[in-house]
Amino acid sequence: MSSIKYFILTLLLSLVIMPANASVVDTKTPIDIMVNGHYIKTDASPFIISGSTYVPIRFVSEALGADEISWDSKNNTAVIKSNNIEIVLPIGENYGYINGKYVKIGNGIKLVDDRTFVPVRFISESLGAKVAWDGNYFTVGIDKDGIDVPPSLIHDRGFTNDDIFWLGRIIESEAMGEPLEGKIAVGNVVLNRVKSADYPNTIYGVIFDDNNGVQFQPVSNGTIYNNPSYESIIAAKYSLQGEDIVGDSLYFLNIATATSSWIYDNRTYYKTVGNHSFYL
């Protein structure tokens, strides 16, 4: 999904699930869900309301070993059954029932694109699991003894937290002050080089590649070691998840500050994003 489309989705979600002057909805942060050390895949993206991470109940419940997840159309409720636990979730309300007992649910139960979302801590703890939040990499970690995550739900992200960290660092040092789209574009260039036979095959290797001289100025001036900002980590995750802003571009520069004309003299111009021009 392009970053522009993502922001449109953010607006639509806020209109669907949030009345005026209510809690703040964040659909920009790319959130991963882990259950017992496995990343799980869902068909709808988690989002955050006032610091509470919302997840689609079906996938999380199935990953936690629920016996049945059903929809009661007559009462407009989702129902989860697991061993001796029954959770009833009335759509649009700020409460639910666990074995018939009324339970308050902070920002309520949401229905988005026919998917029921609830706070991850509520659903996980109701099903006997523990929850932790990794704010560095935007990952919900859920652990529950005595269950195996169904193989059909396990997802290989294809990248590590170390990849996110170093890609976030080069994005931060090269694109500080650029719009999110510009930050993602810088990440695209690094990942395009990783895929190219002409460059090292790791993010770290591409960043510190000096076979034809230092490739990125932040390596020379030391700013590569600055910690990445929140938005640079977001951009890194979007890039690693396949967000494509600049196609097969392998080079970028700020023409206003560039000290060499080699790139625009020798490479094919692709597009400009923010202050950077990108070349194939």
N, C-alpha and C positions, 0 to 999 in steps of 0.2 A: 504494500500500500504506500503511495507517495506521501510525503510529509504534508503536502497541501490537502490531499484527501483525508489524511489523519486529523488535521485541524478541523475540517468540515465535520468529521465524525464526532470530534470533541464537542462542537457546538450542538449537533443534533442530540447527542447523548444528554447534554446538560438540559436541553429543552424537554427531553422525554422523561428524565428521572428526577428533575430538580425544579421545584417551583421558584418563583422570584424571591430573592433575599434568603434563600436557603443555603445549605452547605455547599462548599466548593467541590466541583467534580474535576478530577484529573485523569484524562485518558491518554495524555502524552507520554507518561512514563511507561516504558516497555517492561512488563513484569513477567518473570518466570515463576513457575510453581514446581517445587520438588516434594516428592513424597518418598520417605525412606531412602533418600539419596538419589532418586531417579527423577529426572525432569519429565513432566507429563505434558501431553499435548491436549489442547482443547479446541473447540470450534468457535470460540468467542473469547476475546481478549479481556483479561482482568482490568479493573480500573480502581481508582482511589476516590473516596469521598471523605473529606476532612480527616485524612490520615488513616482511614479504615480501608483496607484492601478488599475489594469485592471480587468474587470468583463465581463461575458458573457451577451451580450445585451438582449437576449430573456427573461431570467428570471428576470433581474432587471426591464426591461421595463414592463413586465406583472405585476410585483409586484407594479409598480407605476401607474397602470391603463391604460396602452397603449391600444388602440383599435385594432391595427393590427401590426404585425411584419412579414415582408415578405422578400423574396429573389428575386432580379432581376438578373437572370442568364445572360441575354444579356449584361448588363452593369457591371456585377460582383459587385453588391452593395447590402447592406442590407438597408431596408426601414422600418422606424417606423412611425406610424401615431397615434396621440393622440389628440383628440378634434380638434383644429385648427392648430396643429403643424405637420409638416412632416419633418423627419430627414432622410437624405440620406447619407449613409456611404460607400464610394468606398474602397473596400478591398485593403490593402497594401499601401494606400495613407496616407499622414499626414494632411488631411483636410476632411471636410464634408460639407453638406449644410443643413441649417435650413430654411425651407420655401423658398428655392432657394437662400439663402444668404450664401456665402462662409464663412466657419469658420475653423480656424487653429486648428489642434489637435496634440499637442506636439509630442509624440513619435509614432503617427500614429495609424491606424486601423489594427488589427492583426486577422489572421485566423489560428486557431490551432485546429486540429482534427475536422474540419468542423464546428467549433464554432467561431462566430465573437466576438472579445473582443475589448472594448474601455475603456478609462479612466472613472472610476466611477463618478468622479466629472462632467465630460463633459455630460454624458448621463443623470445623475440625475438632474443637473441644467437646462439642455435643456428641461426636462419634468416638470420643476417647483418645484423641490425638493431642500432641503438643505442637505449638506453633512458634516459629522464630522468624524475624524479619531481617534480611541482610540489606541495609540501606546503601551499602557501597555499590552493589550490583543489582539492586531492585529484584530480589529473589525471596519468595515465601518458602520457608523450609518447614515441612510438616513431617512429624515422626509418630508412628504408631506401632507398638509391639504386636507380634503375632499375625501380621498380614503380609502378603506378597502383592505388589502392584501388578495388575494384569499387563502382560506384555503388549497388548494392543494400545495401551495408554502411554507406554514409555516412549519418550522423545529424545533423540540425539540432537542436541543443539548444533553440533558441528564446530563449536568454539569453546574456549575456556575463559575463566575469569581473568587469567593473565593476559589473554588476547584482548579482552575488553579494556583492561588497565592500560596497556601500552598503546593501543589504538586511541584511547581517550587522551593519553598524554600528547601524542603527536597532533591530534585534533586541537587540543587546548592551546598548544604552543604555536600552531600554524594558523588557527582560525579564531582566536579569541576576538570577540566583538562581532563576529560574522553571524548572520541568521542561522537558525538550525539547519536549514537546507544547505547552506554553505559549509557547515561543519560536517554534515553527512557526506557531502561531495569530496572533501579532503579524505575522509575515511574510505570512500570508494576508490580513490587513486591508490592508496596504500594497499588495499585488498586486490586491486587489479594487478599491481606489481607482484604480490604474493603468487598470483595465478600465472604470471608471465615466466617463461623459461629464461628471460634475460635478467631476472632478479632473484634474490634469496626466496625461499618458500615458506618463510615465517614472517609474522608481523614485526617481531623484534629484529630479525635479520634485515628486513627491508628498511626499517627506520635507521639502522646503524650501518647500512651498506656503504662502503667507501671504495669499491673496486674502481670507480671512475671519479674519485673525489667524493667528499661528503655530499650526500644527496639532499639533506634537509638542514637548513640553517640552524634550527633549534638544537641540533646535535653539536654544532660548533660553538654556539653561545651559551649552552648549558640549560636553556629553558625547557628542553625535553624532560628534565627532571622535576619540573613543577607538577604538582598534583592536579589531575583533571577536575574540572568543575562538574557540577550536576548535569548541565546541558551537554558537555562534551562526552560524558559517559552515556547519556541518552543517544547522542549521535553515533557513538561507537557501536552500541547495541543495534540501532537501526541498520547501520552499514553491514554488520555481521549477519543480521537477519535477512539481508538481501535487498534492502532499500536502494534503488538505483537512481542517482541524480545525474551522473555525467557519463553514462555508457562505459566505453572501454578506455576512457582517458587514463593516461599514465603520467601526465605532467600538469602542473598548475603554477601560476605565478600572479603576483600583483604587479601589473604593468607600471603602475605609478611609482613603485619603489624598487623594481627589479634592477639589478646591477649588470645583468647580462641579457643579451638579445637572442641567445642560442635557441631557446624554446620556441619563440614566435617566428624565428627565422627558419627553423628546421622541422617543426612539427605542425600537424593539421589542427587548426582551431576547432573546438567543439561547441563550447558555450561559456557564458560568464554567469557566475553566481556570486552575488555580493561584490566584494572587491577582488575576487580571484577569477582569472580566465583559465579554462581547462583545455588541454590539448591531447590529441591521440598519440 
